[in-house]
Amino acid sequence: LGHGTGYSRDELVVSGTNSQAVALVDRWPDWPSPVVVLAGPAGSGKTHLASIWRARAGAVKVDAGRIGDCM
């Protein structure tokens, strides 16, 4: 049985390894800094957390190869 990849907050599995990052994303826009860097190994949930933040913030996704087009 296949299923699509979902990146909603309801589909995020919170564990001891990501709980601080999840809490930070959940606190947006009440952050101690205007920027946040999500770092971690492949499969750790960076894309999922970024997608949750993007949906909350109304941010636009820009592919890395097209950043120059936005300037």
C-alpha positions, 0 to 999 in steps of 0.5 A: 500500500502506497501513500503520499508524503504529507508534511502537515503538523498532524502528520509529524511524529514528535520524539525526543530527538526533534522535540526542541525543533518542533517547539521552536517552529510551533512558537513562530512568530515569537522567535528569539531571532528573525531567522532559524537554521534547521540542520540534521541528517537526511531523514530527520524531518527538516523538510517536514518542519520547514513545510509546517513553518511555511504553511503557518507563515504564508511563505513561498517555496523557492527552489535553490537553483532559482534563488537568483531569479528572485533578486 
